Amino acid sequence: MALTVAQVDAAITSILTDGQKYVIGDREYTQADLEDLIALRKTAVSEERTAGKGMFQRVRFGTVGA
């Protein structure tokens, strides 16, 4: 199951401010998992950036000379 950046951010924020654990789906994350959550966040950011790019965002266009 691929997590979204929002889900990972919610887990990190909850662990740091509200308590020592957070559940996403069937997985429980604890304070000991913060490094794993940070790595998951980096992956989720990368995946969301890649998925959100259409053809015109992937191709760099030059300027037309006059």
PDB file of N, H, CA, C and O in Angstrom:
ATOM      1  N   MET A   1       0.838  -1.168   0.000  1.00  0.00           N
ATOM      2  CA  MET A   1       0.000   0.000   0.000  1.00  0.00           C
ATOM      3  C   MET A   1       0.887   1.236   0.000  1.00  0.00           C
ATOM      4  O   MET A   1       1.687   1.431   0.914  1.00  0.00           O
ATOM      5  N   ALA A   2       0.746   2.054  -1.006  1.00  0.00           N
ATOM      6  H   ALA A   2       0.096   1.895  -1.748  1.00  0.00           H
ATOM      7  CA  ALA A   2       1.518   3.283  -1.085  1.00  0.00           C
ATOM      8  C   ALA A   2       0.831   4.365  -0.256  1.00  0.00           C
ATOM      9  O   ALA A   2      -0.366   4.611  -0.400  1.00  0.00           O
ATOM     10  N   LEU A   3       1.595   4.989   0.596  1.00  0.00           N
ATOM     11  H   LEU A   3       2.567   4.789   0.713  1.00  0.00           H
ATOM     12  CA  LEU A   3       1.059   6.045   1.444  1.00  0.00           C
ATOM     13  C   LEU A   3       1.211   7.390   0.762  1.00  0.00           C
ATOM     14  O   LEU A   3       2.143   7.605  -0.014  1.00  0.00           O
ATOM     15  N   THR A   4       0.291   8.291   1.055  1.00  0.00           N
ATOM     16  H   THR A   4      -0.466   8.117   1.685  1.00  0.00           H
ATOM     17  CA  THR A   4       0.385   9.644   0.522  1.00  0.00           C
ATOM     18  C   THR A   4       1.221  10.496   1.467  1.00  0.00           C
ATOM     19  O   THR A   4       1.442  10.134   2.622  1.00  0.00           O
ATOM     20  N   VAL A   5       1.680  11.631   0.957  1.00  0.00           N
ATOM     21  H   VAL A   5       1.500  11.925   0.018  1.00  0.00           H
ATOM     22  CA  VAL A   5       2.451  12.558   1.779  1.00  0.00           C
ATOM     23  C   VAL A   5       1.595  13.019   2.961  1.00  0.00           C
ATOM     24  O   VAL A   5       2.092  13.142   4.080  1.00  0.00           O
ATOM     25  N   ALA A   6       0.319  13.273   2.711  1.00  0.00           N
ATOM     26  H   ALA A   6      -0.085  13.173   1.801  1.00  0.00           H
ATOM     27  CA  ALA A   6      -0.582  13.730   3.774  1.00  0.00           C
ATOM     28  C   ALA A   6      -0.703  12.686   4.890  1.00  0.00           C
ATOM     29  O   ALA A   6      -0.720  13.041   6.069  1.00  0.00           O
ATOM     30  N   GLN A   7      -0.785  11.415   4.529  1.00  0.00           N
ATOM     31  H   GLN A   7      -0.772  11.126   3.572  1.00  0.00           H
ATOM     32  CA  GLN A   7      -0.891  10.356   5.531  1.00  0.00           C
ATOM     33  C   GLN A   7       0.375  10.277   6.373  1.00  0.00           C
ATOM     34  O   GLN A   7       0.311  10.151   7.596  1.00  0.00           O
ATOM     35  N   VAL A   8       1.517  10.351   5.715  1.00  0.00           N
ATOM     36  H   VAL A   8       1.569  10.453   4.722  1.00  0.00           H
ATOM     37  CA  VAL A   8       2.790  10.267   6.429  1.00  0.00           C
ATOM     38  C   VAL A   8       2.972  11.496   7.319  1.00  0.00           C
ATOM     39  O   VAL A   8       3.411  11.376   8.463  1.00  0.00           O
ATOM     40  N   ASP A   9       2.636  12.676   6.796  1.00  0.00           N
ATOM     41  H   ASP A   9       2.279  12.774   5.867  1.00  0.00           H
ATOM     42  CA  ASP A   9       2.734  13.899   7.601  1.00  0.00           C
ATOM     43  C   ASP A   9       1.842  13.818   8.834  1.00  0.00           C
ATOM     44  O   ASP A   9       2.243  14.228   9.924  1.00  0.00           O
ATOM     45  N   ALA A  10       0.634  13.291   8.663  1.00  0.00           N
ATOM     46  H   ALA A  10       0.308  12.958   7.778  1.00  0.00           H
ATOM     47  CA  ALA A  10      -0.284  13.145   9.792  1.00  0.00           C
ATOM     48  C   ALA A  10       0.300  12.206  10.844  1.00  0.00           C
ATOM     49  O   ALA A  10       0.192  12.468  12.042  1.00  0.00           O
ATOM     50  N   ALA A  11       0.909  11.128  10.404  1.00  0.00           N
ATOM     51  H   ALA A  11       0.996  10.915   9.431  1.00  0.00           H
ATOM     52  CA  ALA A  11       1.508  10.178  11.336  1.00  0.00           C
ATOM     53  C   ALA A  11       2.663  10.818  12.100  1.00  0.00           C
ATOM     54  O   ALA A  11       2.753  10.685  13.321  1.00  0.00           O
ATOM     55  N   ILE A  12       3.539  11.505  11.388  1.00  0.00           N
ATOM     56  H   ILE A  12       3.466  11.612  10.396  1.00  0.00           H
ATOM     57  CA  ILE A  12       4.694  12.148  12.031  1.00  0.00           C
ATOM     58  C   ILE A  12       4.219  13.198  13.031  1.00  0.00           C
ATOM     59  O   ILE A  12       4.695  13.242  14.165  1.00  0.00           O
ATOM     60  N   THR A  13       3.286  14.036  12.608  1.00  0.00           N
ATOM     61  H   THR A  13       2.899  14.000  11.687  1.00  0.00           H
ATOM     62  CA  THR A  13       2.772  15.089  13.488  1.00  0.00           C
ATOM     63  C   THR A  13       2.108  14.508  14.725  1.00  0.00           C
ATOM     64  O   THR A  13       2.325  14.984  15.840  1.00  0.00           O
ATOM     65  N   SER A  14       1.302  13.479  14.524  1.00  0.00           N
ATOM     66  H   SER A  14       1.126  13.092  13.618  1.00  0.00           H
ATOM     67  CA  SER A  14       0.606  12.864  15.648  1.00  0.00           C
ATOM     68  C   SER A  14       1.579  12.251  16.644  1.00  0.00           C
ATOM     69  O   SER A  14       1.416  12.409  17.853  1.00  0.00           O
ATOM     70  N   ILE A  15       2.578  11.561  16.146  1.00  0.00           N
ATOM     71  H   ILE A  15       2.711  11.433  15.163  1.00  0.00           H
ATOM     72  CA  ILE A  15       3.558  10.925  17.028  1.00  0.00           C
ATOM     73  C   ILE A  15       4.323  11.981  17.818  1.00  0.00           C
ATOM     74  O   ILE A  15       4.575  11.808  19.010  1.00  0.00           O
ATOM     75  N   LEU A  16       4.692  13.072  17.155  1.00  0.00           N
ATOM     76  H   LEU A  16       4.488  13.213  16.186  1.00  0.00           H
ATOM     77  CA  LEU A  16       5.489  14.099  17.829  1.00  0.00           C
ATOM     78  C   LEU A  16       4.672  14.952  18.802  1.00  0.00           C
ATOM     79  O   LEU A  16       5.213  15.448  19.790  1.00  0.00           O
ATOM     80  N   THR A  17       3.386  15.125  18.534  1.00  0.00           N
ATOM     81  H   THR A  17       2.947  14.722  17.732  1.00  0.00           H
ATOM     82  CA  THR A  17       2.607  16.044  19.369  1.00  0.00           C
ATOM     83  C   THR A  17       1.610  15.362  20.293  1.00  0.00           C
ATOM     84  O   THR A  17       1.418  15.802  21.426  1.00  0.00           O
ATOM     85  N   ASP A  18       0.973  14.292  19.826  1.00  0.00           N
ATOM     86  H   ASP A  18       1.130  13.934  18.905  1.00  0.00           H
ATOM     87  CA  ASP A  18      -0.147  13.722  20.578  1.00  0.00           C
ATOM     88  C   ASP A  18       0.185  12.458  21.354  1.00  0.00           C
ATOM     89  O   ASP A  18      -0.468  12.157  22.353  1.00  0.00           O
ATOM     90  N   GLY A  19       1.158  11.739  20.922  1.00  0.00           N
ATOM     91  H   GLY A  19       1.688  11.984  20.110  1.00  0.00           H
ATOM     92  CA  GLY A  19       1.392  10.472  21.607  1.00  0.00           C
ATOM     93  C   GLY A  19       2.542   9.717  21.005  1.00  0.00           C
ATOM     94  O   GLY A  19       3.389  10.278  20.310  1.00  0.00           O
ATOM     95  N   GLN A  20       2.556   8.457  21.279  1.00  0.00           N
ATOM     96  H   GLN A  20       1.868   8.002  21.844  1.00  0.00           H
ATOM     97  CA  GLN A  20       3.675   7.648  20.858  1.00  0.00           C
ATOM     98  C   GLN A  20       3.365   6.693  19.716  1.00  0.00           C
ATOM     99  O   GLN A  20       4.255   5.981  19.251  1.00  0.00           O
ATOM    100  N   LYS A  21       2.109   6.664  19.250  1.00  0.00           N
ATOM    101  H   LYS A  21       1.385   7.242  19.627  1.00  0.00           H
ATOM    102  CA  LYS A  21       1.812   5.757  18.139  1.00  0.00           C
ATOM    103  C   LYS A  21       0.732   6.340  17.243  1.00  0.00           C
ATOM    104  O   LYS A  21      -0.025   7.225  17.642  1.00  0.00           O
ATOM    105  N   TYR A  22       0.681   5.816  16.006  1.00  0.00           N
ATOM    106  H   TYR A  22       1.296   5.098  15.681  1.00  0.00           H
ATOM    107  CA  TYR A  22      -0.294   6.250  15.015  1.00  0.00           C
ATOM    108  C   TYR A  22      -0.558   5.067  14.105  1.00  0.00           C
ATOM    109  O   TYR A  22       0.372   4.338  13.758  1.00  0.00           O
ATOM    110  N   VAL A  23      -1.800   4.864  13.712  1.00  0.00           N
ATOM    111  H   VAL A  23      -2.555   5.456  13.994  1.00  0.00           H
ATOM    112  CA  VAL A  23      -2.167   3.720  12.880  1.00  0.00           C
ATOM    113  C   VAL A  23      -2.625   4.216  11.515  1.00  0.00           C
ATOM    114  O   VAL A  23      -3.474   5.102  11.416  1.00  0.00           O
ATOM    115  N   ILE A  24      -2.051   3.632  10.461  1.00  0.00           N
ATOM    116  H   ILE A  24      -1.361   2.913  10.541  1.00  0.00           H
ATOM    117  CA  ILE A  24      -2.485   3.863   9.085  1.00  0.00           C
ATOM    118  C   ILE A  24      -2.824   2.491   8.517  1.00  0.00           C
ATOM    119  O   ILE A  24      -1.952   1.637   8.359  1.00  0.00           O
ATOM    120  N   GLY A  25      -4.093   2.297   8.216  1.00  0.00           N
ATOM    121  H   GLY A  25      -4.801   2.991   8.344  1.00  0.00           H
ATOM    122  CA  GLY A  25      -4.516   0.994   7.706  1.00  0.00           C
ATOM    123  C   GLY A  25      -4.289  -0.076   8.748  1.00  0.00           C
ATOM    124  O   GLY A  25      -4.810   0.021   9.859  1.00  0.00           O
ATOM    125  N   ASP A  26      -3.522  -1.093   8.411  1.00  0.00           N
ATOM    126  H   ASP A  26      -3.098  -1.172   7.509  1.00  0.00           H
ATOM    127  CA  ASP A  26      -3.250  -2.176   9.344  1.00  0.00           C
ATOM    128  C   ASP A  26      -1.865  -2.063   9.979  1.00  0.00           C
ATOM    129  O   ASP A  26      -1.425  -2.976  10.678  1.00  0.00           O
ATOM    130  N   ARG A  27      -1.181  -0.951   9.738  1.00  0.00           N
ATOM    131  H   ARG A  27      -1.539  -0.209   9.171  1.00  0.00           H
ATOM    132  CA  ARG A  27       0.184  -0.765  10.250  1.00  0.00           C
ATOM    133  C   ARG A  27       0.189   0.273  11.360  1.00  0.00           C
ATOM    134  O   ARG A  27      -0.412   1.339  11.222  1.00  0.00           O
ATOM    135  N   GLU A  28       0.863  -0.033  12.457  1.00  0.00           N
ATOM    136  H   GLU A  28       1.351  -0.898  12.569  1.00  0.00           H
ATOM    137  CA  GLU A  28       1.009   0.899  13.568  1.00  0.00           C
ATOM    138  C   GLU A  28       2.431   1.445  13.572  1.00  0.00           C
ATOM    139  O   GLU A  28       3.400   0.687  13.518  1.00  0.00           O
ATOM    140  N   TYR A  29       2.541   2.756  13.636  1.00  0.00           N
ATOM    141  H   TYR A  29       1.753   3.371  13.679  1.00  0.00           H
ATOM    142  CA  TYR A  29       3.840   3.418  13.696  1.00  0.00           C
ATOM    143  C   TYR A  29       4.030   3.992  15.085  1.00  0.00           C
ATOM    144  O   TYR A  29       3.097   4.537  15.674  1.00  0.00           O
ATOM    145  N   THR A  30       5.244   3.868  15.610  1.00  0.00           N
ATOM    146  H   THR A  30       6.003   3.425  15.132  1.00  0.00           H
ATOM    147  CA  THR A  30       5.561   4.402  16.930  1.00  0.00           C
ATOM    148  C   THR A  30       6.692   5.409  16.802  1.00  0.00           C
ATOM    149  O   THR A  30       7.217   5.643  15.713  1.00  0.00           O
ATOM    150  N   GLN A  31       7.057   5.999  17.928  1.00  0.00           N
ATOM    151  H   GLN A  31       6.630   5.810  18.813  1.00  0.00           H
ATOM    152  CA  GLN A  31       8.139   6.970  17.919  1.00  0.00           C
ATOM    153  C   GLN A  31       9.433   6.346  17.392  1.00  0.00           C
ATOM    154  O   GLN A  31      10.255   7.033  16.785  1.00  0.00           O
ATOM    155  N   ALA A  32       9.606   5.072  17.620  1.00  0.00           N
ATOM    156  H   ALA A  32       8.937   4.515  18.112  1.00  0.00           H
ATOM    157  CA  ALA A  32      10.793   4.376  17.133  1.00  0.00           C
ATOM    158  C   ALA A  32      10.822   4.286  15.610  1.00  0.00           C
ATOM    159  O   ALA A  32      11.880   4.044  15.027  1.00  0.00           O
ATOM    160  N   ASP A  33       9.668   4.479  14.954  1.00  0.00           N
ATOM    161  H   ASP A  33       8.809   4.675  15.427  1.00  0.00           H
ATOM    162  CA  ASP A  33       9.565   4.381  13.500  1.00  0.00           C
ATOM    163  C   ASP A  33       9.718   5.734  12.788  1.00  0.00           C
ATOM    164  O   ASP A  33       9.496   5.813  11.580  1.00  0.00           O
ATOM    165  N   LEU A  34      10.087   6.779  13.502  1.00  0.00           N
ATOM    166  H   LEU A  34      10.267   6.715  14.483  1.00  0.00           H
ATOM    167  CA  LEU A  34      10.165   8.103  12.876  1.00  0.00           C
ATOM    168  C   LEU A  34      11.126   8.135  11.686  1.00  0.00           C
ATOM    169  O   LEU A  34      10.824   8.762  10.670  1.00  0.00           O
ATOM    170  N   GLU A  35      12.257   7.480  11.796  1.00  0.00           N
ATOM    171  H   GLU A  35      12.501   6.971  12.621  1.00  0.00           H
ATOM    172  CA  GLU A  35      13.195   7.450  10.668  1.00  0.00           C
ATOM    173  C   GLU A  35      12.565   6.756   9.461  1.00  0.00           C
ATOM    174  O   GLU A  35      12.745   7.195   8.325  1.00  0.00           O
ATOM    175  N   ASP A  36      11.836   5.688   9.705  1.00  0.00           N
ATOM    176  H   ASP A  36      11.690   5.331  10.628  1.00  0.00           H
ATOM    177  CA  ASP A  36      11.142   4.984   8.617  1.00  0.00           C
ATOM    178  C   ASP A  36      10.077   5.884   7.993  1.00  0.00           C
ATOM    179  O   ASP A  36       9.912   5.903   6.774  1.00  0.00           O
ATOM    180  N   LEU A  37       9.354   6.629   8.834  1.00  0.00           N
ATOM    181  H   LEU A  37       9.488   6.614   9.825  1.00  0.00           H
ATOM    182  CA  LEU A  37       8.322   7.531   8.320  1.00  0.00           C
ATOM    183  C   LEU A  37       8.934   8.651   7.479  1.00  0.00           C
ATOM    184  O   LEU A  37       8.364   9.047   6.463  1.00  0.00           O
ATOM    185  N   ILE A  38      10.072   9.153   7.894  1.00  0.00           N
ATOM    186  H   ILE A  38      10.535   8.831   8.719  1.00  0.00           H
ATOM    187  CA  ILE A  38      10.738  10.199   7.120  1.00  0.00           C
ATOM    188  C   ILE A  38      11.177   9.654   5.766  1.00  0.00           C
ATOM    189  O   ILE A  38      11.049  10.339   4.752  1.00  0.00           O
ATOM    190  N   ALA A  39      11.691   8.433   5.742  1.00  0.00           N
ATOM    191  H   ALA A  39      11.795   7.876   6.566  1.00  0.00           H
ATOM    192  CA  ALA A  39      12.062   7.799   4.473  1.00  0.00           C
ATOM    193  C   ALA A  39      10.826   7.564   3.611  1.00  0.00           C
ATOM    194  O   ALA A  39      10.868   7.779   2.400  1.00  0.00           O
ATOM    195  N   LEU A  40       9.717   7.121   4.227  1.00  0.00           N
ATOM    196  H   LEU A  40       9.683   6.947   5.211  1.00  0.00           H
ATOM    197  CA  LEU A  40       8.469   6.932   3.489  1.00  0.00           C
ATOM    198  C   LEU A  40       7.969   8.251   2.906  1.00  0.00           C
ATOM    199  O   LEU A  40       7.435   8.285   1.797  1.00  0.00           O
ATOM    200  N   ARG A  41       8.144   9.325   3.653  1.00  0.00           N
ATOM    201  H   ARG A  41       8.578   9.297   4.554  1.00  0.00           H
ATOM    202  CA  ARG A  41       7.707  10.638   3.173  1.00  0.00           C
ATOM    203  C   ARG A  41       8.488  11.046   1.929  1.00  0.00           C
ATOM    204  O   ARG A  41       7.911  11.544   0.962  1.00  0.00           O
ATOM    205  N   LYS A  42       9.801  10.831   1.956  1.00  0.00           N
ATOM    206  H   LYS A  42      10.269  10.426   2.741  1.00  0.00           H
ATOM    207  CA  LYS A  42      10.626  11.164   0.784  1.00  0.00           C
ATOM    208  C   LYS A  42      10.159  10.377  -0.439  1.00  0.00           C
ATOM    209  O   LYS A  42      10.062  10.924  -1.538  1.00  0.00           O
ATOM    210  N   THR A  43       9.872   9.105  -0.242  1.00  0.00           N
ATOM    211  H   THR A  43       9.950   8.661   0.651  1.00  0.00           H
ATOM    212  CA  THR A  43       9.388   8.264  -1.335  1.00  0.00           C
ATOM    213  C   THR A  43       8.032   8.748  -1.834  1.00  0.00           C
ATOM    214  O   THR A  43       7.807   8.824  -3.042  1.00  0.00           O
ATOM    215  N   ALA A  44       7.125   9.076  -0.911  1.00  0.00           N
ATOM    216  H   ALA A  44       7.308   9.014   0.070  1.00  0.00           H
ATOM    217  CA  ALA A  44       5.786   9.528  -1.284  1.00  0.00           C
ATOM    218  C   ALA A  44       5.842  10.852  -2.038  1.00  0.00           C
ATOM    219  O   ALA A  44       5.105  11.045  -3.006  1.00  0.00           O
ATOM    220  N   VAL A  45       6.713  11.769  -1.601  1.00  0.00           N
ATOM    221  H   VAL A  45       7.311  11.613  -0.815  1.00  0.00           H
ATOM    222  CA  VAL A  45       6.865  13.053  -2.300  1.00  0.00           C
ATOM    223  C   VAL A  45       7.338  12.809  -3.726  1.00  0.00           C
ATOM    224  O   VAL A  45       6.811  13.397  -4.670  1.00  0.00           O
ATOM    225  N   SER A  46       8.321  11.951  -3.878  1.00  0.00           N
ATOM    226  H   SER A  46       8.749  11.473  -3.111  1.00  0.00           H
ATOM    227  CA  SER A  46       8.852  11.634  -5.205  1.00  0.00           C
ATOM    228  C   SER A  46       7.784  11.013  -6.097  1.00  0.00           C
ATOM    229  O   SER A  46       7.644  11.391  -7.260  1.00  0.00           O
ATOM    230  N   GLU A  47       7.029  10.057  -5.548  1.00  0.00           N
ATOM    231  H   GLU A  47       7.143   9.750  -4.604  1.00  0.00           H
ATOM    232  CA  GLU A  47       5.979   9.396  -6.333  1.00  0.00           C
ATOM    233  C   GLU A  47       4.875  10.367  -6.733  1.00  0.00           C
ATOM    234  O   GLU A  47       4.376  10.312  -7.857  1.00  0.00           O
ATOM    235  N   GLU A  48       4.487  11.261  -5.814  1.00  0.00           N
ATOM    236  H   GLU A  48       4.892  11.306  -4.901  1.00  0.00           H
ATOM    237  CA  GLU A  48       3.431  12.210  -6.129  1.00  0.00           C
ATOM    238  C   GLU A  48       3.895  13.231  -7.171  1.00  0.00           C
ATOM    239  O   GLU A  48       3.115  13.644  -8.029  1.00  0.00           O
ATOM    240  N   ARG A  49       5.147  13.629  -7.096  1.00  0.00           N
ATOM    241  H   ARG A  49       5.781  13.294  -6.399  1.00  0.00           H
ATOM    242  CA  ARG A  49       5.669  14.560  -8.105  1.00  0.00           C
ATOM    243  C   ARG A  49       5.687  13.905  -9.480  1.00  0.00           C
ATOM    244  O   ARG A  49       5.307  14.526 -10.473  1.00  0.00           O
ATOM    245  N   THR A  50       6.124  12.661  -9.539  1.00  0.00           N
ATOM    246  H   THR A  50       6.432  12.156  -8.733  1.00  0.00           H
ATOM    247  CA  THR A  50       6.196  11.943 -10.807  1.00  0.00           C
ATOM    248  C   THR A  50       4.805  11.682 -11.366  1.00  0.00           C
ATOM    249  O   THR A  50       4.578  11.855 -12.563  1.00  0.00           O
ATOM    250  N   ALA A  51       3.872  11.268 -10.514  1.00  0.00           N
ATOM    251  H   ALA A  51       4.056  11.127  -9.541  1.00  0.00           H
ATOM    252  CA  ALA A  51       2.523  10.944 -10.963  1.00  0.00           C
ATOM    253  C   ALA A  51       1.765  12.178 -11.421  1.00  0.00           C
ATOM    254  O   ALA A  51       0.902  12.080 -12.294  1.00  0.00           O
ATOM    255  N   GLY A  52       2.067  13.329 -10.855  1.00  0.00           N
ATOM    256  H   GLY A  52       2.768  13.409 -10.146  1.00  0.00           H
ATOM    257  CA  GLY A  52       1.339  14.541 -11.175  1.00  0.00           C
ATOM    258  C   GLY A  52       1.801  15.254 -12.423  1.00  0.00           C
ATOM    259  O   GLY A  52       1.189  16.237 -12.841  1.00  0.00           O
ATOM    260  N   LYS A  53       2.861  14.778 -13.018  1.00  0.00           N
ATOM    261  H   LYS A  53       3.358  13.979 -12.678  1.00  0.00           H
ATOM    262  CA  LYS A  53       3.398  15.463 -14.185  1.00  0.00           C
ATOM    263  C   LYS A  53       2.801  14.915 -15.470  1.00  0.00           C
ATOM    264  O   LYS A  53       2.899  13.723 -15.760  1.00  0.00           O
ATOM    265  N   GLY A  54       2.198  15.783 -16.214  1.00  0.00           N
ATOM    266  H   GLY A  54       2.120  16.752 -15.979  1.00  0.00           H
ATOM    267  CA  GLY A  54       1.702  15.420 -17.531  1.00  0.00           C
ATOM    268  C   GLY A  54       2.785  15.654 -18.561  1.00  0.00           C
ATOM    269  O   GLY A  54       3.907  16.020 -18.211  1.00  0.00           O
ATOM    270  N   MET A  55       2.467  15.448 -19.815  1.00  0.00           N
ATOM    271  H   MET A  55       1.556  15.151 -20.100  1.00  0.00           H
ATOM    272  CA  MET A  55       3.443  15.590 -20.888  1.00  0.00           C
ATOM    273  C   MET A  55       4.050  16.985 -20.917  1.00  0.00           C
ATOM    274  O   MET A  55       5.259  17.129 -21.100  1.00  0.00           O
ATOM    275  N   PHE A  56       3.232  18.009 -20.740  1.00  0.00           N
ATOM    276  H   PHE A  56       2.250  17.892 -20.591  1.00  0.00           H
ATOM    277  CA  PHE A  56       3.740  19.365 -20.859  1.00  0.00           C
ATOM    278  C   PHE A  56       4.584  19.784 -19.664  1.00  0.00           C
ATOM    279  O   PHE A  56       5.355  20.738 -19.766  1.00  0.00           O
ATOM    280  N   GLN A  57       4.459  19.108 -18.553  1.00  0.00           N
ATOM    281  H   GLN A  57       3.832  18.333 -18.470  1.00  0.00           H
ATOM    282  CA  GLN A  57       5.302  19.403 -17.404  1.00  0.00           C
ATOM    283  C   GLN A  57       6.628  18.661 -17.485  1.00  0.00           C
ATOM    284  O   GLN A  57       7.619  19.101 -16.901  1.00  0.00           O
ATOM    285  N   ARG A  58       6.659  17.543 -18.201  1.00  0.00           N
ATOM    286  H   ARG A  58       5.855  17.185 -18.675  1.00  0.00           H
ATOM    287  CA  ARG A  58       7.893  16.776 -18.318  1.00  0.00           C
ATOM    288  C   ARG A  58       8.799  17.316 -19.409  1.00  0.00           C
ATOM    289  O   ARG A  58      10.017  17.149 -19.350  1.00  0.00           O
ATOM    290  N   VAL A  59       8.208  17.965 -20.407  1.00  0.00           N
ATOM    291  H   VAL A  59       7.219  18.101 -20.455  1.00  0.00           H
ATOM    292  CA  VAL A  59       8.979  18.453 -21.546  1.00  0.00           C
ATOM    293  C   VAL A  59       9.274  19.924 -21.337  1.00  0.00           C
ATOM    294  O   VAL A  59       8.375  20.707 -21.029  1.00  0.00           O
ATOM    295  N   ARG A  60      10.511  20.294 -21.502  1.00  0.00           N
ATOM    296  H   ARG A  60      11.241  19.658 -21.752  1.00  0.00           H
ATOM    297  CA  ARG A  60      10.885  21.696 -21.360  1.00  0.00           C
ATOM    298  C   ARG A  60      10.902  22.328 -22.756  1.00  0.00           C
ATOM    299  O   ARG A  60      11.599  21.864 -23.658  1.00  0.00           O
ATOM    300  N   PHE A  61      10.126  23.384 -22.906  1.00  0.00           N
ATOM    301  H   PHE A  61       9.559  23.761 -22.173  1.00  0.00           H
ATOM    302  CA  PHE A  61      10.040  24.076 -24.163  1.00  0.00           C
ATOM    303  C   PHE A  61      10.944  25.293 -24.168  1.00  0.00           C
ATOM    304  O   PHE A  61      11.037  26.007 -23.169  1.00  0.00           O
ATOM    305  N   GLY A  62      11.607  25.532 -25.283  1.00  0.00           N
ATOM    306  H   GLY A  62      11.531  24.952 -26.094  1.00  0.00           H
ATOM    307  CA  GLY A  62      12.432  26.737 -25.430  1.00  0.00           C
ATOM    308  C   GLY A  62      11.603  27.894 -25.925  1.00  0.00           C
ATOM    309  O   GLY A  62      10.424  27.739 -26.242  1.00  0.00           O
ATOM    310  N   THR A  63      12.212  29.033 -25.991  1.00  0.00           N
ATOM    311  H   THR A  63      13.170  29.159 -25.734  1.00  0.00           H
ATOM    312  CA  THR A  63      11.492  30.214 -26.507  1.00  0.00           C
ATOM    313  C   THR A  63      11.624  30.270 -28.001  1.00  0.00           C
ATOM    314  O   THR A  63      12.599  29.786 -28.575  1.00  0.00           O
ATOM    315  N   VAL A  64      10.623  30.871 -28.635  1.00  0.00           N
ATOM    316  H   VAL A  64       9.831  31.264 -28.168  1.00  0.00           H
ATOM    317  CA  VAL A  64      10.625  31.014 -30.080  1.00  0.00           C
ATOM    318  C   VAL A  64      11.218  32.368 -30.402  1.00  0.00           C
ATOM    319  O   VAL A  64      10.773  33.392 -29.883  1.00  0.00           O
ATOM    320  N   GLY A  65      12.236  32.369 -31.271  1.00  0.00           N
ATOM    321  H   GLY A  65      12.598  31.537 -31.693  1.00  0.00           H
ATOM    322  CA  GLY A  65      12.879  33.616 -31.640  1.00  0.00           C
ATOM    323  C   GLY A  65      11.987  34.442 -32.564  1.00  0.00           C
ATOM    324  O   GLY A  65      11.251  33.902 -33.390  1.00  0.00           O
ATOM    325  N   ALA A  66      12.068  35.731 -32.409  1.00  0.00           N
ATOM    326  H   ALA A  66      12.666  36.169 -31.739  1.00  0.00           H
ATOM    327  CA  ALA A  66      11.219  36.623 -33.233  1.00  0.00           C
ATOM    328  C   ALA A  66      11.998  37.176 -34.387  1.00  0.00           C
ATOM    329  O   ALA A  66      11.458  37.942 -35.186  1.00  0.00           O
TER     330      ALA A  66
END
